[in-house]
């Protein structure tokens, strides 16, 4: 395709942005000079029209204002990119400039690179066949084999490109000319990131990035180049609609208020340098657990695309976690997670770092990292799921995903009150409908509040967390309970900050109350504020002797060894009769061989296990070690002498 600009002055018409729905009224061009100046004047006039187009994308207007209009022998016009070829003048005729069509409108906006000054490229804009505006970072590494990879990518995204051999190579020349021009303009720069969430720029500024939005005061444009996840960040309705129809309807419900506060707290993890947290609403079906996740999902986008399930592999959940960085990962139906990997998978996701893998050269390719909160629901807890296949959940793993009873104890499932609703089901259904219609505004408003004053927000949140910790610290709390208290405190602070900024419509103190109720429910459910490992150890020891106390030990009865056949022997048991209050009681003590003791307390340090058993009166004379014992008719030997009822007995 070629166009000739005549030497004589003529009038010409043009359009605005290339999108039919966004095209301003056409107008006549002023008189045109001859040659290159003529082509540049056309582009300048088109830019003026673009600034009057209220529907044009802000980035497009930015490019029209700042981008170089001519790139060497190329000109970018509304109708496309053209190579300007000066034709030799014939006899008695003026020289003309012939335009060779290269491709449809393709605007080079800025040179881009990541925060490590790597992965350079060119940010370009263009329209596809449906008039949809694309922003694409053209990787410079694709130039290594000519422009074929770039041509293929642009074709795939809908750009019309000339294919004739005569002009086919001009696209490569245009890209190189654009790169040279942009390189000379320090203002034509942008940053890229393959991950959403908070980004710290080289100058120290922090911004929050979504696939479509950058929030914060950045000195230059920041562009998302990661996997397409725009469906998780959709918006519908206004913030006022969400506040009126969703958040204020649940302000008296402890579980719902706390769940929303946890979702908001995801934005504070990076700022406050807090570790990832997980909370699992535990309870029977049809209590409203899934409705809680839908309510939280409305903070971020459309609930149907934001809530997912535990039914995934470890690698799959790792990929989802990367997409939910600095947000909340919502996972329904914990029982769908394979029991064999439940503990390690939950720990991996909440640990915030993926597995390292080998790269193409055999070296280490570091895994991804993320900051997030997890909200989960399930009919069973993580510990029960792991134990179902004979596994064991360690205290560190259980601390990562706290089980909170979903039932508020009011006979209404997850609700503390019904308000204007007739039944719990009616309340849940109306809230689900409201979340479908109003979503995606509250979290961005909360992030905007943080980005406006990060240091001021950090100071306020620190004070709120300290107030919550001092108000709800249980008596006799050990380190694990206090560590969990701090996670509840962050959620409480987030809810109070959102209330202070007018986002939730709650009263001051509502988020504190809800977090306090849920924290106490967690403490009660786990069995108190003490350390979890001793409790887990005692349960494991008692469970072993209940299951194998008769089958794994050779038996002494009334001082004589009973010749029973024992397979895989762990030691001996001494059965005696003790008279208490004129009543004969059978009493059993176990003499456990040292190697067998380590198997009984598998998963714990045997020395730690001995201390715990001794402190609880289960070991002979409360000594945290094996002791030399003489059984009837046998030589003295070392045993762990275990008395399950903790009573003192005489020597055998």
ABEGO torsion letter per residue (X at the ends): XBBBBBABBBBBBBBBAGBAAABBBBBBBBBBBBEAAAAAAAAAAAAAAAAABAABBAAAAAAAAABBABBEABBBBAAEBBBBBBBBBBBGBBBBBBBBBABBBBBBABBBBBAAGBGBBBBBBBBBAAGBBBBBBBBAAAAAAEAAAAAAAAAAAGBBBBABAAAAAAAAAAAAAAAAAAAABAABBBBBBABBEBBBBAAGBBBBBBAABBBEBBABBBBBABBBAAAAABBBEBAAAAAAAAAAAAAABAAAAAAAAAAAAAAAAAAAGBBBBBBBBBEBBGAGAAAAAAAAAAAAEBAAAABBBABBBAAAAAAAAAAABGBBBBBBGAAABBAAAAAAAAAAAAAGBBBBBBBAAGBBBBBBBBBBBBBBBBABBAAAAAAAAGBBBBAAAAAABBBBBABAGAGAEABABAEABABAAAAAAAAAAAAAABBGAAAAAAAAAAAABAAAAAAAAAAAAAAAAAAABBBGBBAAAAAAAAAAAAAAAAAAAAAAAGAAGBBBGAAAAAAAAAAAAAAAAAGEABBAAAAAAAAAAAAAAAAAAAAABBBBBGGBBBBBBBBGBAEBBBBBBBBBGGBBBBBBBBBBBAAAAAAAABGBBAAAAAAAAAAAGABBGGBBBBBBBBBBGBBBBBBBBBBAAGBBBBBX
